[in-house]
């Protein structure tokens, strides 16, 4: 996440001529990393007993112009 926070402003300079100071870039990257860590901690928690959790993923297959979208539903005690 820190690298993304540095790479994105570099693209802004290249594509949009939008510049920020080094301090702004570093602060933004660290803030982005902190937000990501907080979100990761929230996501890693077990859901409550009455909660239905849905995990998803996606894939594209260029050779036959198709997509895959698996879904997995789960409660705290059993898979559906």
N, CA, C and O of each residue as an XYZ file, in Angstrom:
320
protein
N       0.816     -1.183      0.000
C       0.000      0.000      0.000
C       0.869      1.259      0.000
O       0.511      2.272     -0.601
N       1.990      1.183      0.669
C       2.877      2.344      0.687
C       3.402      2.618     -0.715
O       3.471      3.770     -1.143
N       3.775      1.555     -1.433
C       4.265      1.748     -2.802
C       3.178      2.332     -3.702
O       3.465      3.182     -4.545
N       1.940      1.887     -3.532
C       0.833      2.454     -4.305
C       0.686      3.939     -3.992
O       0.456      4.748     -4.891
N       0.821      4.298     -2.710
C       0.704      5.688     -2.307
C       1.802      6.573     -2.874
O       1.637      7.790     -2.967
N       2.918      5.970     -3.252
C       4.006      6.717     -3.894
C       3.843      6.692     -5.413
O       4.050      7.707     -6.079
N       3.477      5.547     -5.955
C       3.373      5.377     -7.405
C       2.252      6.231     -8.002
O       2.424      6.823     -9.067
N       1.114      6.294     -7.324
C      -0.024      7.033     -7.844
C       0.283      8.526     -8.040
O      -0.047      9.063     -9.097
N       0.899      9.220     -7.073
C       1.242     10.632     -7.321
C       2.251     10.823     -8.455
O       2.234     11.848     -9.136
N       3.125      9.843     -8.658
C       4.059      9.936     -9.786
C       3.281      9.900    -11.100
O       3.604     10.637    -12.031
N       2.273      9.059    -11.179
C       1.409      9.036    -12.366
C       0.672     10.353    -12.536
O       0.499     10.831    -13.657
N       0.239     10.939    -11.434
C      -0.447     12.233    -11.508
C       0.457     13.296    -12.122
O      -0.013     14.150    -12.874
N       1.736     13.251    -11.813
C       2.687     14.197    -12.406
C       2.791     13.937    -13.910
O       2.728     14.868    -14.713
N       2.949     12.674    -14.281
C       3.147     12.312    -15.688
C       1.922     12.598    -16.546
O       2.043     13.148    -17.641
N       0.742     12.228    -16.052
C      -0.459     12.279    -16.876
C      -1.244     13.576    -16.732
O      -1.856     14.033    -17.698
N      -1.239     14.174    -15.552
C      -2.102     15.334    -15.313
C      -1.341     16.589    -14.901
O      -1.950     17.618    -14.607
N      -0.017     16.510    -14.878
C       0.837     17.630    -14.473
C       0.430     18.158    -13.093
O       0.502     19.358    -12.830
N       0.005     17.248    -12.226
C      -0.438     17.569    -10.876
C       0.675     17.190     -9.908
O       0.926     16.004     -9.692
N       1.336     18.168     -9.329
C       2.484     17.890     -8.464
C       2.130     18.078     -6.995
O       1.293     18.907     -6.636
N       2.788     17.287     -6.160
C       2.693     17.413     -4.706
C       4.103     17.356     -4.146
O       5.015     16.820     -4.776
N       4.268     17.909     -2.966
C       5.593     17.873     -2.339
C       5.902     16.463     -1.859
O       5.005     15.637     -1.692
N       7.172     16.207     -1.643
C       7.594     14.902     -1.136
C       6.928     14.612      0.202
O       6.509     13.483      0.457
N       6.830     15.614      1.045
C       6.182     15.437      2.349
C       4.723     15.038      2.183
O       4.245     14.146      2.884
N       4.011     15.682      1.267
C       2.605     15.337      1.026
C       2.478     13.904      0.520
O       1.570     13.179      0.927
N       3.382     13.494     -0.362
C       3.330     12.134     -0.918
C       3.575     11.104      0.179
O       2.848     10.115      0.276
N       4.596     11.330      1.006
C       4.922     10.378      2.071
C       3.788     10.326      3.095
O       3.390      9.238      3.512
N       3.265     11.478      3.504
C       2.147     11.486      4.452
C       0.929     10.768      3.880
O       0.264     10.005      4.581
N       0.642     11.015      2.606
C      -0.487     10.351      1.964
C      -0.302      8.843      1.895
O      -1.248      8.087      2.115
N       0.925      8.400      1.586
C       1.204      6.970      1.502
C       1.061      6.316      2.874
O       0.495      5.229      2.983
N       1.563      6.961      3.912
C       1.452      6.411      5.261
C       0.002      6.396      5.739
O      -0.418      5.460      6.419
N      -0.763      7.426      5.386
C      -2.175      7.457      5.741
C      -2.942      6.335      5.026
O      -3.782      5.666      5.626
N      -2.643      6.144      3.755
C      -3.269      5.064      2.998
C      -2.947      3.709      3.620
O      -3.823      2.851      3.735
N      -1.696      3.518      4.020
C      -1.293      2.264      4.664
C      -2.042      2.073      5.987
O      -2.520      0.976      6.277
N      -2.144      3.138      6.786
C      -2.865      3.042      8.054
C      -4.331      2.688      7.852
O      -4.879      1.870      8.591
N      -4.969      3.294      6.862
C      -6.366      2.970      6.553
C      -6.503      1.513      6.136
O      -7.456      0.838      6.525
N      -5.557      1.032      5.348
C      -5.592     -0.361      4.878
C      -5.446     -1.322      6.049
O      -6.147     -2.332      6.108
N      -4.547     -1.023      6.982
C      -4.345     -1.884      8.154
C      -5.615     -1.926      9.001
O      -6.008     -2.995      9.467
N      -6.263     -0.774      9.206
C      -7.518     -0.742      9.964
C      -8.586     -1.591      9.291
O      -9.290     -2.348      9.958
N      -8.708     -1.469      7.983
C      -9.706     -2.251      7.238
C      -9.390     -3.736      7.310
O     -10.295     -4.559      7.450
N      -8.130     -4.079      7.217
C      -7.717     -5.483      7.296
C      -8.094     -6.075      8.645
O      -8.547     -7.219      8.706
N      -7.921     -5.331      9.718
C      -8.281     -5.812     11.047
C      -9.781     -6.013     11.156
O     -10.232     -6.961     11.799
N     -10.561     -5.136     10.537
C     -12.016     -5.281     10.556
C     -12.447     -6.515      9.775
O     -13.308     -7.266     10.233
N     -11.867     -6.730      8.614
C     -12.234     -7.854      7.755
C     -11.867     -9.181      8.403
O     -12.561    -10.175      8.191
N     -10.792     -9.222      9.188
C     -10.298    -10.468      9.763
C     -11.133    -10.946     10.945
O     -10.907    -12.054     11.432
N     -12.080    -10.161     11.419
C     -12.894    -10.563     12.558
C     -13.947    -11.575     12.140
O     -14.462    -11.528     11.022
N     -14.269    -12.508     13.066
C     -15.337    -13.466     12.801
C     -16.682    -12.734     12.818
O     -16.886    -11.818     13.616
N     -17.596    -13.144     11.934
C     -18.920    -12.517     11.934
C     -19.737    -12.983     13.141
O     -19.448    -14.043     13.696
N     -20.751    -12.217     13.561
C     -21.620    -12.659     14.654
C     -22.439    -13.879     14.242
O     -22.512    -14.214     13.060
N     -23.057    -14.543     15.225
C     -23.797    -15.786     14.971
C     -24.910    -15.625     13.939
O     -25.149    -16.547     13.159
N     -25.588    -14.501     13.911
C     -26.712    -14.321     12.993
C     -26.303    -13.676     11.672
O     -27.149    -13.134     10.961
N     -25.034    -13.729     11.343
C     -24.490    -13.055     10.172
C     -24.242    -14.049      9.048
O     -23.704    -15.128      9.294
N     -24.617    -13.715      7.834
C     -24.339    -14.524      6.659
C     -23.208    -13.861      5.888
O     -23.344    -12.730      5.420
N     -22.103    -14.560      5.760
C     -20.923    -14.017      5.098
C     -20.859    -14.552      3.669
O     -21.099    -15.735      3.427
N     -20.532    -13.665      2.725
C     -20.406    -14.067      1.328
C     -19.016    -13.687      0.834
O     -18.677    -12.505      0.782
N     -18.213    -14.679      0.472
C     -16.909    -14.445     -0.132
C     -17.052    -14.589     -1.643
O     -17.726    -15.498     -2.129
N     -16.415    -13.687     -2.377
C     -16.497    -13.737     -3.832
C     -15.107    -13.600     -4.443
O     -14.162    -13.160     -3.788
N     -15.009    -13.976     -5.676
C     -13.800    -13.797     -6.460
C     -14.260    -13.691     -7.908
O     -15.435    -13.910     -8.204
N     -13.362    -13.365     -8.793
C     -13.719    -13.288    -10.201
C     -12.497    -13.586    -11.059
O     -11.361    -13.331    -10.660
N     -12.748    -14.123    -12.228
C     -11.677    -14.401    -13.181
C     -12.216    -14.199    -14.588
O     -13.389    -14.462    -14.854
N     -11.369    -13.739    -15.476
C     -11.745    -13.613    -16.888
C     -10.870    -14.535    -17.713
O      -9.696    -14.738    -17.404
N     -11.447    -15.087    -18.759
C     -10.744    -16.011    -19.632
C     -10.844    -15.483    -21.060
O     -11.873    -15.628    -21.721
N      -9.768    -14.876    -21.517
C      -9.754    -14.209    -22.809
C      -9.920    -15.188    -23.968
O     -10.535    -14.856    -24.982
N      -9.371    -16.395    -23.819
C      -9.381    -17.350    -24.935
C     -10.788    -17.785    -25.349
O     -11.003    -18.121    -26.514
N     -11.750    -17.787    -24.419
C     -13.109    -18.159    -24.820
C     -14.138    -17.109    -24.396
O     -15.327    -17.410    -24.296
N     -13.686    -15.886    -24.149
C     -14.557    -14.750    -23.834
C     -15.570    -15.076    -22.734
O     -16.765    -14.826    -22.887
N     -15.090    -15.628    -21.642
C     -15.984    -15.966    -20.545
C     -15.415    -15.447    -19.227
O     -14.260    -15.032    -19.142
N     -16.266    -15.485    -18.209
C     -15.850    -15.081    -16.875
C     -16.262    -16.153    -15.879
O     -17.156    -16.955    -16.150
N     -15.617    -16.162    -14.746
C     -16.001    -17.034    -13.649
C     -16.246    -16.180    -12.415
O     -15.475    -15.260    -12.138
N     -17.302    -16.468    -11.673
C     -17.627    -15.713    -10.484
C     -18.074    -16.681     -9.386
O     -19.269    -16.933     -9.229
N     -17.115    -17.226     -8.624
C     -17.501    -18.139     -7.546
C     -18.022    -17.367     -6.338
O     -17.538    -16.276     -6.035
N     -18.993    -17.928     -5.663
C     -19.559    -17.357     -4.444
C     -19.527    -18.424     -3.362
O     -19.779    -19.597     -3.637
N     -19.223    -18.027     -2.146
C     -19.223    -18.940     -1.018
C     -19.969    -18.267      0.127
O     -19.545    -17.220      0.617
N     -21.079    -18.867      0.556
C     -21.868    -18.328      1.665
C     -21.591    -19.153      2.907
O     -21.485    -20.378      2.842
N     -21.474    -18.472      4.042
C     -21.129    -19.173      5.254
C     -21.719    -18.456      6.472
O     -21.715    -17.228      6.549
N     -22.224    -19.247      7.419
C     -22.561    -18.711      8.734
C     -21.417    -19.073      9.656
O     -20.471    -19.733      9.227
N     -21.477    -18.665     10.892
C     -20.404    -18.980     11.818
C     -20.318    -20.477     12.087
O     -19.238    -20.983     12.391
N     -21.434    -21.195     11.981
C     -21.442    -22.613     12.344
C     -21.438    -23.567     11.166
O     -21.061    -24.727     11.330
N     -21.849    -23.115      9.963
C     -21.918    -24.062      8.849
C     -21.792    -23.356      7.502
O     -22.035    -22.154      7.389
N     -21.408    -24.122      6.489
C     -21.384    -23.617      5.118
C     -22.691    -23.976      4.444
O     -23.277    -25.021      4.729
N     -23.147    -23.118      3.553
C     -24.388    -23.375      2.817
C     -24.087    -23.877      1.435
O     -25.007    -24.150      0.663
